[in-house]
Amino acid sequence: MSGGINPLAGLAAQGLLSLVAIFAIWWVARAMKLGGDVRIRDEDHARALAEEAICGIDPVEVALDRARIGALVRGADGRVLLLRRHGSHFAARLIVDYQGIRLDRQFLTIATHERRFGAVTLDLGAQAQAWAASLRRLGAAR
């Protein structure tokens, strides 16, 4: 070899620069608090999420999923809001009737009428039966 750059050294430099770029992107994402494991902290957090989703809802009762990735929130007016994690945020939908709701011991599965929102299974523990019974009345109110 006469006076040229060693091809292996060039590949090593390129690999090192790639690692530095990946680390820089990771650091920026972490500094901006992007991604991560987003969960509902407590009942007050669920109430705040419900109020953000529907203006004027007055949350009076909350049932948190044991993993804190979803919740049911009942307003003073009887409306029930389903919260679920959607990426690094939370999405919410009003439950209008009992159709698509299934109880299996401590798990309550709620299939919304929106295909894109999908079905949500909440582990509500001992509260599951009481919530399922109260949701049965939603269709009767019409």
LOKE-958733 format. One line per 8 residues: number of its first residue (from 1); their letters; for each residue x, y, z of C-alpha. Coordinates in Angstrom, 3 decimals, m for minus. Example, Ala and Ser with C-alpha at 12.3 -4.5 7.8 and 13.67 -1.06 7.14 Angstrom:
! LOKE-958733
1) AS) 12.300/m4.500/7.800  13.670/m1.060/7.140
END
This chain:
! LOKE-958733
1) MSGGINPL) 0.000/0.000/0.000  1.361/3.285/m0.946  0.213/6.391/0.932  m3.513/5.490/1.018  m5.808/5.125/4.001  m6.161/1.633/5.336  m9.691/0.416/4.441  m10.050/m1.281/7.829
9) AGLAAQGL) m9.260/1.975/9.625  m11.925/3.730/7.531  m14.527/1.100/8.458  m13.565/1.332/12.130  m13.902/5.134/12.051  m17.287/4.862/10.329  m18.482/2.352/12.942  m17.264/4.564/15.773
17) LSLVAIFA) m19.039/7.604/14.329  m22.246/5.572/13.976  m22.073/4.564/17.646  m21.474/8.173/18.684  m24.500/9.294/16.610  m26.721/6.591/18.142  m25.634/7.597/21.648  m26.327/11.277/20.861
25) IWWVARAM) m29.851/10.463/19.637  m30.489/8.330/22.734  m29.286/11.142/24.986  m31.502/13.757/23.272  m34.563/11.472/23.478  m33.891/10.821/27.160  m33.356/14.534/27.886  m36.701/15.308/26.188
33) KLGGDVRI) m38.341/12.465/28.164  m39.588/10.780/24.998  m40.835/7.212/25.087  m40.473/5.349/28.321  m42.982/3.345/30.272  m45.966/5.664/30.686  m48.467/4.639/33.369  m51.334/6.206/35.272
41) RDEDHARA) m49.729/7.238/38.558  m52.804/7.217/40.794  m56.518/8.053/40.917  m55.830/11.800/40.812  m53.814/11.344/37.624  m56.698/9.340/36.095  m59.122/12.132/37.057  m56.859/14.726/35.410
49) LAEEAICG) m56.629/12.623/32.232  m60.431/12.314/32.170  m60.849/16.078/32.568  m58.374/16.653/29.728  m60.280/14.252/27.483  m63.801/15.534/28.171  m64.361/19.094/29.244  m66.863/19.323/32.071
57) IDPVEVAL) m66.694/15.753/33.296  m66.673/15.658/37.091  m64.860/12.417/38.041  m66.359/10.845/41.158  m65.228/7.216/40.896  m62.059/5.662/39.451  m61.012/2.063/38.865  m57.340/1.637/37.952
65) DRARIGAL) m55.978/m1.329/36.072  m53.425/m3.127/38.249  m50.702/m2.479/35.654  m51.833/1.183/35.521  m52.093/1.185/31.732  m55.818/1.896/31.751  m58.691/3.024/33.931  m62.428/3.542/34.132
73) VRGADGRV) m63.654/6.926/35.337  m67.288/7.624/36.252  m68.480/11.209/36.147  m71.039/12.750/38.484  m73.513/12.704/35.590  m73.164/8.902/35.225  m71.018/8.923/32.090  m68.184/6.385/32.104
81) LLLRRHGS) m64.888/7.072/30.398  m62.387/4.407/29.399  m58.738/5.463/29.495  m55.994/3.424/27.865  m52.361/3.912/27.086  m51.664/4.835/23.489  m47.924/5.095/22.899  m46.550/7.680/25.307
89) HFAARLIV) m49.975/9.272/25.840  m53.448/8.202/26.893  m56.564/7.923/24.770  m60.114/8.097/26.117  m63.541/6.986/24.927  m66.980/7.249/26.479  m68.691/3.923/27.071  m72.258/4.334/25.860
97) DYQGIRLD) m73.704/0.853/26.351  m72.942/m2.615/27.639  m72.405/m4.103/24.200  m68.879/m5.492/23.841  m68.191/m5.701/27.586  m67.171/m9.045/29.040  m66.283/m10.000/32.608  m63.863/m12.857/33.287
105) RQFLTIAT) m63.171/m13.081/37.022  m61.127/m9.968/37.796  m60.674/m8.936/34.161  m63.078/m6.611/32.390  m62.740/m6.528/28.602  m64.282/m3.539/26.847  m64.577/m3.528/23.063  m65.426/m0.044/21.877
113) HERRFGAV) m67.414/0.655/18.750  m64.285/2.151/17.169  m62.130/m0.340/15.347  m59.027/1.837/15.677  m59.381/2.151/19.473  m59.823/m1.586/19.814  m60.616/m3.690/22.828  m59.075/m3.088/26.228
121) TLDLGAQA) m58.741/m5.641/29.015  m58.430/m4.135/32.473  m57.349/m6.094/35.540  m59.583/m4.439/38.138  m59.208/m7.079/40.829  m62.126/m7.229/43.250  m63.701/m4.117/41.667  m64.290/m5.845/38.310
129) QAWAASLR) m67.666/m7.381/39.206  m69.065/m4.168/40.653  m67.981/m2.163/37.604  m69.388/m4.777/35.215  m72.739/m4.653/37.027  m72.816/m0.855/36.907  m71.943/m0.822/33.201  m74.904/m3.131/32.457
137) RLGAAR) m77.181/m0.245/33.399  m75.729/2.030/30.702  m77.974/0.678/27.956  m81.056/0.762/30.220  m80.753/4.520/30.733  m81.782/5.211/27.130
END
